[in-house]
Amino acid sequence: MFNVTTKSIQWGEETLTLETGKVARQADGSVIATLGETSVMANVTFAKKQKPGQDFFPLTVHYQERYYAAGKVPGGFFKREARPSEKETLTARLIDRPLRPLFVPGFKNEVLVMCTVLSHDLVNEPDMVAMIAASAALTISGAPFMGPIACARVGFEDGEYILNPEVDDMQDLRLKPEQRLDLVVAGTKDAVMMVESEAYELSEAEMLGAVKFAHDSFQPVIDLIVDLAESAAKEPFDFTPADYSDLSAAVAAAGEKDMRAAFAIGDKQERTTAVAAARAAILEALTEEQQGDANLGSAMKGLEASILRGDIVKTGKRIDGRATDEIRDIVCETGMLPRTHGSALFTRGETQGLVVTTLGTGDDEQFIDALHGNFKSNFLLHYNFPPYSVGEAGRVGPPGRREIGHGKLAWRALQAVLPAATDFPYTVRVVSEITESNGSSSMASVCGGSLSMMDAGVPLKSAVAGVAMGLIMEDNGEYAILSDILGDEDHLGDMDFKVAGTENGITSLQMDIKIAGITPEIMEKALEQAKAGRMHILGEMNKALTGAAEFSEHAPRIETMQIPTDKIREVIGSGGKVIREIVEVSGAKVDINDEGIIKIASPNGDSIKKAYDMIHSIVAEPEEGMVYTGTVVKIVDFGAFVNFFGKRDGLVHVSQIENRRLNHPSDVLKEGQEVKVKLLGFDDRGKVRLSMKVVDQETGEEVKEEKKEAKED
């Protein structure tokens, strides 16, 4: 019944296995990839005909994590996997980015790639396994795919690169100073196609070394996929790219002059209007048959690309007149919004982000339910890209893949410089509202986010800036690397290379290639040029930071205290009775975790002190020889019980009340009376012994020996 093909290699510390022929046999390509005990199934299907009039490549990638893979039941009311999580969305993008450029140019048939996590051993991250499975499934499917690709994850610890570090090693990197990198690299046998990273101020040389290490490390995986394809690949799909050279020539003849003039305009809005007019003029000049050709859009884009790309490589001048390494004008402002905790407006040319920081308490931490376990995050970054930012009228809905991806990139860049939670016990939420966009709004979010958090009083280790780099590579091998790319340069160029970091090093690197990869030499030059741009931007940002920002009066104050774990139960009380009383009496928020760390939050300092004192009185131990103020709670024949330390009572024996003989303690005391007592110590049974007579009841000071002797005389 089954025609199963299985191939395996030893890869790093684990065995990597690819299997096809048993599951999902009606798909064009189906592969189950297993690394250790993490298994991902990738299924590929593609339409055998192009939809009429379609002028783009409709590739869709889905990545799904099934909770059964880790032996878990989904949370929530329905107990079923719902909309894609942030992790699933980001992984789908991760897989899509290196695959898309490797389809044969001109192929516009619909392609669907679905990756499903079937088993997760909580050691090997399934995103890499999914990308390998997807590449293998495409390679054997017969689709016109110029792969295969492979990928690897790289860590960096004690100056050594680590291949495919374990899941736990990559969690909460900012709490692990020895682990400085989480890098994913994908590529073909000859070149790198995609880079995604979270780094902790790595130098350009260290980052480039990590990329090279990853590329070398996944070469055996590419060989494994080729080996699988030699045994199990289907016949290649009969596809010949459409020849529309005559149409391209007609388009160029009809409007190259107008299009070239349009691209010479520096202002984006004027240029957009002029380009639209040039397109309209070209349409009018074409025949009715040419206007209906499905390749007209590609011919138009080809004309635009040839004008923009050719001029840059030949003259070194870009459409807005800048040199290839020149950064647009930058204006930074902080403290824009009076009631927010921190705000900044970052403007770079025609790209602008209004970034706002909000400081919250432990109650505001984000709870994340993941395959490898549940955890909380105290740093959130949300990115919004409304249609008006590019002068368009469009639909507004929930965050899409683009918003989630750009927000995560900015999150990675900034979280590397956050203070430790023990030093700054706040939940930090940063929201980037993109108000204008003409290239690299994600890097504007990084710059604005850094300024906004500093304006809110967050003690960042260093300011962070980001810059987007581009590449124009001609067929003859000539190329130009562009700093701070415009939207058109991104759209019509060959590379989107985003680098963020501090003065000391890189905190995030993301690279996408639209051609069949780039060489290490080009990447090295791009990193050097990006560093120069980053330093320039940091200098402009520093002009807006004239001094230490004041903590907003509207932000909550938080104080932390550490208590012994065996005292947690006493602070919480039966059914939470004690901690509720502390909150009600003090007016402060109180949060306690399993390690005994308590966060007390309130805009009112007196409320924090009151809650602190109440908790301290519960968990602290009275010290022998100290004087305390207490209240008489019960009088008996042999003395009085005094509540002197939180809920702790002790006995003042009748002989310790005054320096004279008393008939009964009630002669001088009554219940509810405030008295001052000294802790003499504890008896053999651990009971507290207190004394009033050695303390001056008015001043609270201990009575001197000579004063005692004078009274006795």
C-alpha positions in Angstrom: 0.0 0.0 0.0 2.8 2.4 0.9 5.9 3.3 -1.0 7.9 4.8 1.8 11.2 6.5 1.3 13.3 7.4 4.4 16.6 9.2 4.6 18.6 10.1 7.8 21.8 11.8 8.9 23.4 12.6 12.2 23.1 16.4 12.5 24.8 18.0 15.5 23.7 16.1 18.6 20.5 14.6 17.0 19.4 12.4 14.2 17.5 14.2 11.4 15.1 12.0 9.4 13.0 12.8 6.3 10.2 10.4 5.3 7.7 10.5 2.5 5.2 8.1 0.9 3.1 7.1 3.9 1.0 10.2 4.9 -0.9 12.7 2.8 -0.4 10.9 -0.5 -2.8 13.1 -2.4 -0.6 16.2 -1.8 1.9 17.1 -4.5 4.6 16.8 -1.9 4.5 15.5 1.7 7.4 15.1 4.0 7.6 14.4 7.8 10.9 15.7 9.2 12.0 14.5 12.6 14.9 15.9 14.7 15.3 14.1 17.9 11.6 13.5 18.9 10.3 16.7 17.3 8.3 15.9 14.1 6.8 18.3 11.6 4.7 17.3 8.6 4.9 19.6 5.6 2.4 19.3 2.7 2.6 21.1 -0.6 0.0 21.5 -3.2 0.0 23.8 -6.3 -2.5 24.7 -8.9 -1.7 23.3 -12.4 -3.0 26.5 -14.1 -2.6 30.2 -13.5 -5.7 32.2 -12.7 -6.6 34.4 -15.7 -5.3 37.9 -15.2 -3.2 37.1 -12.1 -0.1 39.3 -12.0 1.5 38.2 -8.7 2.8 34.9 -7.2 0.1 33.6 -4.7 2.3 31.6 -2.3 0.6 30.9 1.1 2.5 29.3 4.0 0.8 28.1 7.2 2.5 26.8 10.3 0.4 25.1 12.9 1.3 23.9 16.4 -1.0 21.2 17.7 -1.1 21.0 21.5 -1.2 17.2 21.4 2.4 17.4 20.1 3.5 18.2 23.6 0.8 16.2 25.4 -1.2 19.3 26.3 -4.8 20.3 26.0 -5.4 23.9 24.7 -6.6 26.5 27.2 -9.6 28.7 26.8 -13.3 27.9 26.8 -13.5 25.8 23.6 -10.3 23.7 24.3 -9.4 23.8 20.6 -6.6 25.5 18.7 -8.1 28.9 17.5 -6.5 31.6 15.5 -2.8 31.5 14.9 -0.6 32.5 17.8 2.1 35.1 17.4 4.7 32.3 17.3 2.8 30.5 14.5 2.4 33.7 12.5 6.1 34.5 12.9 7.2 31.0 11.9 5.0 31.0 8.8 6.7 34.3 7.8 10.1 32.7 8.6 9.4 29.8 6.2 7.8 31.9 3.5 10.7 34.4 3.2 13.5 32.1 1.9 11.1 30.0 -0.2 9.4 32.7 -2.2 12.4 34.0 -4.2 13.4 30.5 -5.4 10.3 29.8 -7.6 11.0 30.1 -11.3 10.4 33.7 -12.3 7.0 34.1 -14.0 5.4 31.2 -12.1 2.1 32.6 -10.8 0.2 29.4 -10.0 -1.3 29.2 -6.6 1.0 27.3 -4.1 0.0 26.2 -0.6 2.5 25.0 2.0 1.1 23.7 5.3 3.4 22.7 8.2 1.9 20.9 11.2 3.8 20.1 14.4 3.0 16.5 15.2 5.4 15.9 18.1 7.6 18.2 20.3 10.3 16.8 22.5 10.7 20.2 24.3 14.3 20.1 23.3 14.5 20.8 19.5 12.7 23.9 18.2 10.0 22.9 15.6 10.4 26.0 13.5 13.6 24.9 11.9 12.3 21.3 11.4 9.2 22.8 9.7 11.4 24.8 7.3 13.4 21.8 6.4 10.3 19.7 5.9 8.7 22.4 3.7 11.9 22.6 1.6 11.9 18.8 1.1 8.2 18.7 0.3 8.6 21.4 -2.4 11.7 19.7 -3.8 9.9 16.4 -4.4 6.6 18.0 -5.4 7.5 18.7 -9.0 6.8 22.4 -8.6 9.2 24.8 -10.4 11.2 25.4 -7.3 14.9 26.2 -7.5 15.8 24.7 -4.1 16.4 23.0 -1.9 17.1 25.2 1.1 18.0 24.3 4.6 18.3 26.2 7.9 20.0 26.2 11.2 19.7 27.9 14.6 22.9 29.3 16.2 23.7 30.3 19.7 26.8 32.1 21.0 28.2 31.3 24.4 31.7 32.0 25.8 32.9 33.0 22.3 31.8 29.7 20.8 29.0 29.2 18.2 26.5 26.5 19.1 24.5 24.6 16.5 20.8 24.1 17.2 20.7 25.0 20.9 17.9 23.5 23.0 14.6 25.3 23.5 15.3 26.1 27.1 18.6 27.7 26.2 16.9 30.2 23.9 14.2 31.2 26.4 14.5 34.6 28.1 17.9 35.3 26.8 18.2 38.7 28.6 18.2 36.7 31.8 21.1 34.6 30.6 24.1 36.9 30.1 26.3 34.0 29.0 24.0 33.2 26.0 24.2 36.2 23.6 22.5 35.1 20.4 19.4 33.4 18.9 20.0 33.3 15.2 18.2 31.5 12.4 19.8 31.3 8.9 18.3 29.8 5.8 19.9 29.4 2.4 20.8 27.3 -0.6 24.0 25.3 -1.1 25.7 28.4 -2.4 24.2 31.4 -0.7 22.3 32.8 2.3 18.6 33.7 1.7 17.2 34.7 5.1 18.5 35.8 8.5 16.5 36.4 11.7 18.1 37.1 15.0 17.9 38.3 18.6 21.4 39.4 19.8 23.1 41.0 22.7 25.4 43.6 21.4 27.4 41.4 19.1 30.1 42.9 16.9 29.7 42.9 13.1 32.4 40.3 12.9 30.8 38.0 15.5 27.4 38.3 13.7 28.9 37.6 10.3 30.8 34.6 11.7 27.5 33.2 13.1 25.9 33.5 9.7 28.8 31.7 8.0 28.8 29.0 10.8 25.1 28.4 10.1 25.5 28.2 6.4 28.3 25.7 6.7 26.4 23.7 9.3 23.3 23.1 7.2 25.1 21.8 4.1 24.5 18.2 5.1 20.8 18.9 5.3 20.7 20.1 1.7 22.5 17.0 0.7 20.0 14.9 2.6 17.0 16.6 0.8 18.7 16.1 -2.6 19.2 12.4 -1.7 15.5 12.1 -0.8 14.5 13.8 -4.1 16.6 11.4 -6.1 14.6 8.6 -4.7 11.1 10.1 -4.4 10.7 13.3 -6.5 7.8 13.5 -8.9 8.3 14.5 -12.6 8.9 18.2 -12.9 5.9 20.3 -13.7 5.9 21.4 -17.3 6.3 25.1 -17.0 7.8 27.6 -19.3 7.9 31.2 -18.3 5.9 33.5 -20.5 7.9 35.4 -23.1 6.6 39.0 -23.0 9.7 40.7 -24.3 7.6 42.3 -27.1 5.2 43.7 -24.5 8.1 45.0 -22.4 9.5 46.7 -25.4 6.2 48.3 -26.2 5.8 49.5 -22.6 9.3 51.0 -22.6 8.7 52.7 -26.0 5.4 54.2 -24.8 6.5 55.6 -21.5 10.2 55.3 -20.5 10.7 59.0 -20.8 7.8 59.9 -18.6 8.6 57.2 -16.1 12.2 58.3 -15.9 11.0 61.9 -15.2 8.6 60.7 -12.6 11.3 58.8 -10.7 13.5 61.9 -10.7 11.0 63.6 -8.4 12.2 63.6 -4.8 8.9 64.1 -2.9 7.1 60.8 -2.4 3.6 62.1 -2.9 4.5 64.0 -6.1 6.5 61.0 -7.4 3.7 58.6 -6.7 1.3 60.9 -8.6 3.7 61.3 -11.5 4.4 57.5 -11.7 0.6 56.9 -11.8 0.3 59.4 -14.6 3.1 57.7 -16.5 1.4 54.3 -16.2 -1.9 55.8 -17.4 -0.1 57.3 -20.4 1.5 53.9 -21.2 -1.9 52.2 -21.1 -3.4 54.7 -23.5 -0.6 54.1 -25.9 -0.9 50.3 -26.0 -3.3 48.3 -28.1 -6.4 46.7 -26.6 -4.8 43.3 -26.8 -1.7 44.5 -25.0 -3.8 46.1 -22.3 -5.5 42.8 -21.7 -2.2 40.8 -21.5 -1.8 39.1 -18.1 1.9 40.1 -18.1 1.3 43.8 -18.4 1.8 44.3 -14.7 5.2 42.5 -14.8 6.2 44.5 -17.9 5.3 47.8 -16.0 7.3 46.7 -13.0 10.2 45.7 -15.2 10.4 49.2 -16.7 10.2 50.8 -13.3 12.9 48.5 -11.9 15.2 49.0 -14.8 15.0 52.8 -14.5 15.5 52.9 -10.7 18.1 50.2 -10.5 20.2 51.2 -13.5 20.5 54.8 -12.5 21.7 53.9 -9.0 24.3 51.4 -10.1 25.6 53.7 -12.9 25.6 57.1 -11.1 25.5 56.2 -7.4 22.5 58.6 -7.1 19.1 57.6 -5.8 15.7 58.8 -6.7 15.7 61.3 -3.8 19.1 62.6 -4.7 21.0 60.9 -1.8 24.3 59.1 -2.1 24.1 55.3 -1.5 25.4 55.6 2.1 23.5 58.7 3.1 20.7 58.8 5.8 17.7 61.0 5.4 17.1 64.0 7.6 16.1 63.0 11.2 14.0 64.9 13.7 13.5 63.4 17.2 11.1 64.7 19.9 10.2 63.4 23.3 7.5 64.1 25.9 4.9 64.7 23.2 1.8 63.5 25.1 1.2 64.9 28.6 -0.8 62.0 30.2 1.2 59.1 28.9 4.1 57.7 30.8 6.5 58.2 27.9 6.3 59.3 24.3 8.4 60.1 21.3 8.0 61.2 17.7 10.7 59.9 15.4 10.8 61.3 11.9 13.3 60.1 9.2 12.5 61.7 5.9 9.0 60.6 5.0 8.9 57.8 7.6 7.5 58.7 11.0 6.5 56.8 14.1 4.7 58.1 17.2 5.8 55.7 19.9 4.2 55.6 23.4 5.4 53.7 26.5 3.1 52.6 29.3 4.4 51.2 32.6 2.3 48.6 34.3 2.5 46.2 37.2 2.8 42.4 37.4 -1.0 42.2 36.7 -0.2 43.6 33.2 2.3 40.9 32.2 1.3 38.9 29.1 0.5 35.2 29.8 1.8 33.1 26.9 0.6 29.5 26.5 3.2 27.7 24.4 3.9 24.1 23.4 7.0 24.0 25.6 5.1 25.5 28.6 3.4 28.6 30.0 5.3 31.7 30.8 4.9 35.5 31.3 6.4 38.4 29.5 6.9 41.8 31.0 7.9 43.6 27.8 5.3 44.1 25.0 5.8 45.9 21.7 2.8 46.5 19.4 3.1 47.9 15.9 0.3 49.5 14.0 0.4 50.4 10.3 -2.8 52.3 9.3 -3.6 53.0 5.6 -3.3 56.8 6.1 0.4 56.3 6.7 0.9 55.7 3.0 -1.8 58.1 1.8 -4.3 55.4 1.1 -7.9 54.6 2.1 -8.2 51.0 3.1 -9.8 48.6 5.4 -8.7 48.5 9.0 -8.8 45.2 10.9 -6.9 43.1 13.5 -3.1 42.9 13.3 -1.9 41.0 10.2 1.3 39.1 9.5 3.1 42.3 8.6 2.2 44.1 11.8 3.1 41.1 14.0 6.4 40.5 12.1 7.5 44.2 12.3 6.5 44.5 15.9 8.5 41.4 16.8 11.6 42.7 15.0 11.5 45.9 17.0 10.8 43.9 20.2 14.0 41.8 19.6 16.0 44.9 19.0 15.0 46.7 22.2 14.6 44.0 24.7 18.4 43.4 24.8 18.9 46.7 26.6 16.1 46.4 29.2 17.0 46.5 32.8 16.6 43.3 34.9 13.2 42.8 36.4 14.7 43.0 39.9 16.1 46.4 39.2 13.0 47.8 37.4 10.0 45.7 38.4 7.6 47.1 35.8 5.7 45.7 32.9 6.7 47.8 29.9 4.3 48.2 26.9 5.5 50.1 23.8 3.1 50.9 21.0 4.4 52.2 17.7 1.8 54.1 15.6 3.2 54.5 12.1 1.9 57.9 11.0 4.0 58.1 7.8 5.8 55.5 5.8 8.3 55.6 3.0 10.6 52.8 3.9 11.7 51.0 7.1 8.9 51.8 9.6 10.1 48.9 11.7 13.4 50.6 12.3 11.6 53.9 13.1 9.8 51.9 15.7 13.1 50.8 17.2 14.4 54.3 17.3 11.2 55.8 18.6 10.7 53.0 21.1 14.2 53.6 22.6 13.4 57.3 22.9 9.9 56.7 24.3 11.2 54.3 27.0 13.9 56.7 28.0 11.3 59.5 28.2 9.3 57.2 30.6 12.3 56.8 32.9 13.1 53.2 31.9 16.8 52.8 32.7 17.9 51.2 29.4 21.5 50.0 29.3 22.0 52.1 26.1 20.0 53.8 23.3 19.1 51.6 20.3 18.8 52.6 16.7 18.0 50.7 13.5 18.6 51.2 9.8 17.3 49.3 6.7 19.8 48.5 4.0 19.1 47.6 0.4 20.9 46.0 -2.5 20.8 46.6 -6.3 22.6 43.8 -8.2 22.8 43.8 -11.9 23.2 40.7 -14.2 26.9 41.7 -14.9 27.7 41.4 -11.2 27.8 45.2 -10.5 26.0 46.1 -7.3 25.2 49.0 -5.0 24.4 48.8 -1.3 21.9 51.4 -0.1 21.6 52.8 3.4 18.1 53.8 4.8 16.1 52.6 1.8 12.9 54.2 0.5 9.8 52.2 -0.2 10.4 52.1 -3.9 14.0 50.9 -3.3 12.7 48.1 -1.1 9.9 47.2 -3.6 12.2 47.2 -6.7 15.5 46.2 -5.0 17.1 42.8 -4.3 17.5 42.9 -0.5 15.9 44.1 2.7 18.6 44.0 5.3 17.6 45.5 8.7 20.2 46.0 11.4 19.5 47.4 14.9 21.9 47.9 17.8 23.7 50.2 20.2 27.0 51.9 20.0 28.5 48.6 21.4 27.0 46.1 18.9 24.1 44.5 17.1 20.9 43.6 19.0 18.9 42.4 16.0 19.5 41.5 12.4 16.9 40.5 9.7 17.6 39.9 6.1 15.5 38.9 3.2 16.8 38.3 -0.3 14.8 38.5 -3.5 17.5 36.9 -5.7 19.2 33.6 -5.4 21.3 34.7 -2.4 24.2 37.0 -1.6 27.9 36.3 -0.9 29.6 36.8 2.5 31.5 39.7 1.0 28.4 41.6 0.2 27.0 40.9 3.6 30.2 42.1 5.3 30.1 45.4 3.4 26.4 45.8 4.2 27.1 45.3 7.9 29.9 47.9 7.8 27.7 50.4 6.0 24.9 49.7 8.4 27.1 50.4 11.4 28.0 53.8 10.1 24.3 54.6 9.5 23.4 53.4 13.0 26.0 55.5 14.6 24.8 58.6 12.7 21.2 57.9 13.8 22.2 57.4 17.4 23.9 60.8 17.3 20.7 62.4 16.1 18.7 60.6 18.8 21.1 61.8 21.5 20.2 65.4 20.7 16.6 64.8 21.9 17.8 63.3 25.2 18.9 66.5 27.0 18.9 64.9 30.5 17.5 62.3 32.7 13.8 62.0 32.1 11.5 62.4 35.1 9.3 59.5 36.1 5.7 60.3 35.1 3.5 61.3 37.9 0.8 59.2 36.3 2.9 56.0 36.3 2.6 53.5 39.2 5.4 53.3 41.7 6.6 49.8 42.4 8.7 48.5 45.3 9.9 45.0 45.6 10.7 43.0 48.6 12.0 39.4 49.1 10.5 37.2 51.7 11.4 33.6 52.7 9.4 31.1 50.7 8.1 29.5 53.8 6.4 32.8 54.7 4.4 33.1 51.5 1.5 31.2 53.0 1.3 33.6 55.9 1.3 36.6 53.7 -1.5 35.2 51.4 -3.5 33.8 54.3 -6.3 31.2 54.2 -8.2 31.7 50.9 -6.2 34.9 50.3 -7.7 36.6 53.3 -4.5 38.3 54.6 -3.3 39.6 51.2 -6.8 41.0 50.5 -6.8 42.8 53.8 -3.4 44.3 53.0 -4.6 45.6 49.6 -7.8 47.0 51.1 -6.1 48.7 54.0 -3.1 50.1 52.1 -4.8 50.8 48.8 -1.8 49.3 46.9 -1.6 46.4 44.5 0.3 43.5 45.9 1.7 40.7 43.7 3.7 37.7 45.0 5.4 34.9 43.1 6.6 31.4 44.0 10.1 32.7 44.7 8.9 35.0 47.4 9.4 38.2 45.4 6.6 40.7 46.3 5.8 43.7 44.1 3.9 46.5 45.8 2.5 49.1 43.3 0.6 52.4 43.8 0.9 56.0 42.5 0.8 56.9 46.2 4.1 56.4 48.2 2.2 56.3 51.5 0.2 53.3 50.3 3.3 51.4 49.3 4.9 52.1 52.7 1.8 50.9 54.5 1.6 47.7 52.5 5.3 47.2 53.0 5.1 47.6 56.7 2.1 45.3 57.0 3.9 42.5 55.0 7.1 43.1 57.0 5.3 42.7 60.2 4.1 39.3 59.1 7.3 37.9 57.8 10.0 39.5 59.9 11.1 38.0 63.2 11.3 40.1 66.4 14.9 40.8 67.6 15.9 40.1 71.1 16.8 43.3 73.0 14.7 45.6 70.8 12.0 47.9 72.1 8.5 47.7 70.5 5.3 49.6 70.8 2.4 47.2 71.4 -1.2 46.9 72.5 -2.5 45.0 75.6 -4.9 42.4 74.2 -5.6 40.3 77.4 -5.1 40.6 81.1 -4.7 37.5 83.4 -3.7 37.1 87.0 -0.1 36.5 86.3 0.5 39.3 83.7 -0.7 40.7 80.4 -0.5 39.6 76.8 0.7 42.3 74.5 0.5 42.3 70.7 3.8 43.9 69.9 5.0 42.7 66.4 2.4 42.3 63.7 0.2 39.5 64.8 2.7 38.2 67.4 1.8 38.4 71.1 4.0 38.0 74.1 3.6 37.9 77.9 4.6 40.7 80.2 4.8 38.9 83.6 3.3 40.8 86.5 6.9 41.1 87.9 7.9 42.9 84.7 5.2 45.5 84.6 6.6 48.0 87.1 9.4 48.2 89.6 7.0 47.6 92.5 4.8 44.7 93.7 1.3 44.7 92.1 -1.8 43.1 93.5 -3.1 42.5 89.9 -2.0 43.6 86.5 -5.3 45.4 86.1 -4.2 47.9 88.7 -2.1 49.7 86.0 -3.2 48.2 82.7 -6.4 47.7 80.7 -7.1 46.0 77.4 -6.5 48.2 74.3 -3.9 50.3 76.2 -0.7 51.1 74.2 2.5 50.2 76.0 6.2 50.0 75.2 8.0 46.7 75.8 11.4 45.3 75.4 11.9 41.7 74.1 13.9 39.9 76.7 14.0 36.7 74.8 12.3 33.3 74.6 11.7 30.7 77.2 12.5 27.0 76.9 9.2 26.4 75.1 9.8 29.2 72.6 7.3 31.6 74.2 8.1 35.3 74.1 9.2 37.1 77.3 8.5 40.9 77.4 9.3 43.6 79.9 7.7 47.0 80.5 9.6 48.1 83.6 12.9 48.4 81.7 11.4 50.9 79.2 10.4 54.5 79.8 6.8 54.5 78.9 6.8 58.1 77.7 10.0 58.2 75.6 10.3 54.6 74.7 14.0 54.6 75.8 15.5 51.9 78.0 15.7 52.8 81.7 19.3 53.2 82.8 20.6 51.0 85.7 21.3 54.0 87.8 17.8 55.2 87.3 16.5 51.8 88.4 18.6 51.9 91.5 17.4 55.4 92.5 13.8 54.1 92.3 14.6 51.1 94.4 16.2 53.3 97.1 
